[in-house]
Amino acid sequence: MNKHSLDFSNIESDAIQIGPWTFLAHEFQLQKEDEIVKLEPRVAQLLSCLAANAGQTVRRETLMEEVWPGMIVGDEALSNAVKKLRNAFNDDFQNPRIIDTIPKAGYRLIAEVKQLNPVQGPDNNELNSHLGQNDRRNWLAFGAITITLLILSLWFLVGTEKQELFPSSRPVDPAVKPSIVVLPFDNLGQDPDQEYFTDGVTDDIITLLAKNPELVVIARESSFFYKKTTRDIHSIAKKLNVANILNGSIRRIDNQLVINAQLVNAASGTHIWAEQYLLPANNILQIEDNIAHRITASLLNRNPDDHSHSPISVPDKRVLAHDYLQLGRYRFYQFASKAEIDNAQKLFRGAIELDPEYALAYALLGWSYDFEAINGWVDDRLSSLLKGEQMATRAIKLQPDLALSYFVRGLSYREQGKYTEALEEAQRLLEYNPNDANGLVLYATLLFHAGRPRLGLEWLREAIKINPHHPFNYQFHLGQAYFLLHQYQQALEAFQSGLDSNPGSEQLHIWMAATYALMGDIENASWQAEQVILSNPEFTVSRMEKSFPLNKPAELKKFTDGLHLAGLH
């Protein structure tokens, strides 16, 4: 135990002052003036563990071992206990005063903690006399450190701690963390309609690799940017800042497959690993798993035959369901129209009918519901968002480590205005897949809502590193971050970059109008406002205000003031 932490086993009283509250550990209750809050025993034990390490991050694994000793419980148990504890303190998850969440690590008690005598109330500042002079000095040092940590967490939240937790916040250094891009496999079959199958294999391998926190894996969108292009591995590696490239090809004839895969070191052009597979098509899931395992072992200099990896077992119903899913995913990833989304949904439902326990099919179906709501393609927007939430919840119950499910549920929560819940989902997502660029963007936008644009900007930069060939919304959110930081010139550059790739974006014109206005360039602000009205004559500032709520009224007012100055009402 750290020398500045409290050891409850050596004190006569269990009365602990936590901020304005008195915590009576053996009575499982909190007191504040006339208010008494009863805690469940395990919630009280959780608080004891956090208080014993006040000011320090306690890892999720440690908390689960302390609170549920000798038991096998899921992450949901800890998350629910933390939520109950926050509710007891009436603590705001987005702006915590008591318990702070440290993404991908654990939790930290940030409120001031004091040990009380048995007869003393929460306002008495004397420590138990038996603690002694040395402990008294340690306590004062602990208090000073706690205050310092609080100040640093507020003013320098993007500092060294985040870099330690998320090494990818620094430029990719292949010598420290192996990096890879999986280029789209080539379809060498005679049937062009099998393109969905080839793309699906690429998608699956990217997903399997991306789950490993020891690797930097380039996102799907940036990978597929190079589909059907002349592939110069040196220029691709330089553009994406990666050290390794996986190439492959698939020939499918009836139910037989020939798969070739080569892992290449981009700097030297040498092959690190290569394999050819001749097999029936119904073995594709096992082969994808094998390829991902072999690549990971090669990149991390491990023995692929050390028996630490067990080949997956796939039920027969999953094989046919996966073919439906691949075709549905192929259509969904076109992001083209409501008609394509409808086609994808039919195929996802078909996969679920064939295999009712197929978590990935539920997650993708849920994403399609969120997507149609976000794009305004349905009359009942809330109904679609609730369907997305329900499908994601079903997927999580079936497969708790499926990162996509948390992205879908987080997206649904965000669009419903449930920002606290959405932020929790985004954090869970990044625990299971730290390479999920879209998850990083989701997390960043939720940090905006929480009043932490500087930290959100850091996460956006991480997403762009993993997904250099990103869609326009990355630049849009980047501009939002700069706007909220009052760096208006950088905001304009980001918005303009997004507009270059998506000239019809109403949102980009709206934010550019506010930005120009706050810079004093009313002429350009008015022009942007005109574009907004031309595309949406029913636009109102009040409606826009509700669609981008911020927890800091002053920042929201600055945004709406800019819109009014631009001539929008």
Number of C-alpha atoms within 10 A of each C-alpha: 8 10 12 21 18 24 15 17 8 9 15 12 17 19 24 23 25 22 17 15 21 24 29 19 19 13 13 18 19 22 18 16 10 5 8 14 12 14 19 13 15 15 22 23 20 21 25 24 20 22 26 20 21 27 27 20 17 20 14 17 12 13 19 19 13 15 20 16 11 9 9 9 12 10 14 11 12 20 14 12 19 18 14 15 20 18 12 16 19 12 16 15 20 20 15 15 18 19 23 22 18 17 16 17 16 16 20 20 25 24 22 20 26 21 25 24 19 13 8 14 17 21 11 13 13 12 16 16 10 11 13 11 10 9 16 16 12 16 21 13 14 20 18 13 15 21 16 13 16 18 12 13 15 12 11 14 15 18 12 11 13 16 12 11 13 17 17 22 17 12 10 19 15 15 8 10 17 18 23 29 27 23 25 24 25 19 21 17 18 10 12 9 11 18 17 19 22 24 22 22 20 24 23 16 20 24 20 17 25 22 21 15 18 19 21 25 29 29 27 22 16 20 22 19 14 15 14 10 8 7 12 10 20 17 11 17 19 12 11 20 20 24 24 26 22 23 20 21 18 23 19 20 15 10 9 14 19 17 22 17 18 19 24 20 21 21 13 10 13 11 14 15 15 16 12 13 14 12 15 14 17 18 15 19 18 13 19 18 18 18 19 18 19 19 23 20 15 15 19 12 9 12 12 15 11 9 8 8 11 11 12 11 8 13 9 12 15 20 19 15 22 25 20 23 31 24 21 28 26 20 21 26 13 10 13 10 13 17 12 17 24 17 15 25 24 16 24 30 20 20 27 22 13 18 19 16 18 22 24 24 29 27 29 26 29 31 28 27 27 26 22 21 22 16 11 11 16 14 10 10 18 15 14 23 28 19 19 31 25 18 24 30 21 19 26 21 13 16 15 17 18 20 26 26 31 28 27 32 30 31 30 31 22 21 18 15 16 13 23 19 16 25 25 19 25 26 24 24 28 23 18 20 23 24 29 27 28 20 28 27 24 26 26 29 24 25 23 22 21 21 17 21 22 20 19 28 24 17 25 26 20 23 26 22 23 29 23 21 20 19 15 21 18 24 23 23 24 29 29 28 28 22 25 19 16 16 15 21 15 17 26 23 16 25 28 20 18 22 21 12 13 14 13 13 18 19 15 27 23 25 25 33 32 30 30 25 24 21 14 14 15 19 13 16 27 22 16 25 25 19 17 22 16 12 12 11 10 9 15 13 16 10 10 14 14 11 12 12 16 18 14 11 10 10 17 17 13 17 22 20 17 25 27 17 20 28 18 22 12
